[in-house]
Amino acid sequence: MKKNAVYAINNNFIRYNVVGHSMQTITSGVMSCLRIIVAGVALTFVTEVKAQYDVLFSHYYDMETSFNPAAAGKNPKLNITAAYAMDLAGFEHNPQTAYVSADMPFLFLGGTHGAGAQFMSDKLGLFDHMRISLQYANKQRLFGGELSIGVQASLLSEKFDGSGLDLEDSSDPAFTSSEVNGNGFDLGAGIYYKRKQFYVGVSALHLTSPKVELGEVNELQIDPTYYLTAGYAFKLRNPFLTVMTSAIGRTDGVAYRADVTGRLVYQNDTKYMYGGLSYSPTNSVTALVGMKIQGVTLSYSYECYTSGVNPGNGSHELFVGYQIDLNLVKKGKNVHKAVRIL
């Protein structure tokens, strides 16, 4: 049986076009139709339109493993992160995403490696997307810095609740009036290089272009998505202040998005706080604030769309991070501690 191809009228087509990534203006009429699009057109038979599948977090600079497996274990610490994002606040069936990850470096056969695991749940209307990923990165010294090459294996779980559809013709085979779900296997890969205050990374997700079967007549095809990210930390005359800059761009060959972020960071012993702005051309402006309390990093961002959405209907995002120091001294080397003689 030939299945209907569920391409763009799913999670990220709605997010990508209605949230202002390609539309110049959004009228109140379009926004009122959002409920219908999300809840009622999610399984429309579309054969040519394609869309970006992945969520892009405002705190991408602290969540690099969410799109680049080579970033796993980039710091000599156990790194635990969690985030919650709510897009288009105030609208029914708006996107909501939860994310949890952990990564760390380790020594094996005389070399340094990285490992990571993550879980993401993305909900939009009648769609539920879930992803569980395992990551591995091999690290080598290069030009005074560290080059990492990473791979990622993911299990995808997709669910669509067709019982929430209000259809005039319930006999249309392109639609389903019941709950359908399916699973798929996915692969990703990336390269990450860091040296002192500079870093750059290139990665690709969904290299297998997985097709997830949803019931007997529909399937969801996910196209590869490519990422490019870079950043630099500028030290100021004040030793407690640093300007952290970062940028990211992604594309699936059809649509694209780019973000440029700048943060002023204050760090003095255990005190850590920052404020910053992020700009995505033709899309949005995002304000970011963060601090560290008892070793836990807490951050909040609000994204205000520049394409016609009411400022009060932007996107909220919360980020929590915690790091645990690791002892990665290679065997055969002595560990020396400084001793102060009074």
Order of alpha helices (4+ residues) and beta strands (2+ residues): beta-alpha-alpha-beta-beta-beta-beta-beta-beta-beta-beta-beta-beta-beta-beta-beta-beta-beta-beta
